């Protein structure tokens, strides 16, 4: 019975788009400045929907209303084969910007168009940044009802 159970990290991310511009965060991670969607870990007892609303607000100070599930991704970072992330990507409406402080490590909040995002690909936190936007632009999202309300 000495077998360990594999436990991936569950994360959420938000695709926030306004008139061709996407909301990204510029953050410092492991001493490196990178771009990412507003994203973060699911907390114990928290629903996926509540997590993406919370993470978007904490990282950008923008209100976010999920409208659909854009995709589910499995990511294993280079150099860390023992670590796996399962990412639930939501698309939705961006609301008002509040005046609170940004999460620790966030340098700034940036609205960038697709060409700008593609041109700084080497600064993306992971390949999921561009893949998420490509999927948003080219694939349908799924209704939030695909996520169980009872067991979320």
Residue pairs with C-beta under 8 A, 6 or more apart in sequence:
6 84
8 74
8 84
8 85
8 86
9 41
9 83
9 84
9 85
9 86
10 41
10 42
10 85
10 86
10 88
11 39
11 40
11 41
11 42
11 85
11 86
11 87
11 88
12 39
12 40
12 41
12 42
12 48
12 51
12 52
12 55
12 87
12 88
12 89
12 90
13 36
13 37
13 38
13 39
13 52
13 55
13 87
13 88
13 89
13 90
13 128
13 132
14 23
14 37
14 38
14 39
14 52
14 55
14 56
14 64
14 66
14 89
14 90
14 91
14 92
15 22
15 37
15 70
15 89
15 90
15 91
15 92
15 132
15 133
15 136
16 22
16 23
16 37
16 38
16 56
16 60
16 62
16 64
16 92
16 94
17 23
17 91
17 94
17 136
18 94
18 111
20 113
20 114
21 111
21 112
21 113
22 37
22 111
22 112
22 113
22 114
22 117
22 133
23 37
23 38
23 60
23 62
23 94
23 109
23 110
23 111
24 35
24 36
24 37
24 38
24 109
24 110
24 111
24 112
24 117
24 129
25 35
25 36
25 37
25 38
25 59
25 60
25 102
25 106
25 107
25 108
25 109
25 110
26 33
26 34
26 35
26 106
26 107
26 108
26 109
26 110
27 33
27 34
27 35
27 36
27 59
27 105
27 106
27 107
27 125
28 34
28 105
28 107
29 105
29 125
33 107
33 123
34 123
34 124
34 125
35 110
35 112
35 117
35 120
35 123
35 124
35 125
35 129
36 124
36 125
36 126
36 129
37 89
37 129
37 132
38 52
38 55
38 56
38 59
38 60
38 62
38 64
39 55
39 59
39 87
40 51
40 54
40 55
40 58
40 59
40 103
41 51
42 48
42 51
43 51
43 54
46 54
47 152
48 88
48 90
48 147
48 152
49 66
49 90
49 144
49 147
49 152
52 64
52 66
52 88
52 90
53 63
53 64
53 65
53 66
56 62
56 63
56 64
57 63
57 64
57 98
57 100
58 102
58 103
59 102
59 103
59 106
59 109
60 97
60 102
60 106
60 109
61 97
61 98
61 99
61 100
61 101
61 102
61 109
62 94
62 95
62 96
62 97
62 98
62 109
63 94
63 95
63 96
63 97
63 98
64 90
64 92
64 93
64 94
64 95
65 92
65 93
65 95
66 90
66 91
66 92
66 144
67 90
67 91
67 92
67 93
67 141
67 144
68 90
68 91
68 92
68 141
68 142
68 143
68 144
69 88
69 89
69 90
69 141
69 142
69 143
69 144
69 146
69 147
70 89
70 90
70 91
70 132
70 135
70 136
70 139
70 141
70 142
71 89
71 132
71 135
71 139
72 86
72 87
72 88
72 89
73 85
73 86
73 87
73 89
73 128
73 131
73 132
74 84
74 85
74 86
74 87
75 84
75 85
75 87
75 126
75 127
75 128
76 83
76 84
76 85
77 83
77 85
77 126
87 128
89 132
89 135
89 136
91 136
91 141
102 108
102 109
114 133
114 137
117 129
117 130
117 133
118 130
121 130
124 130
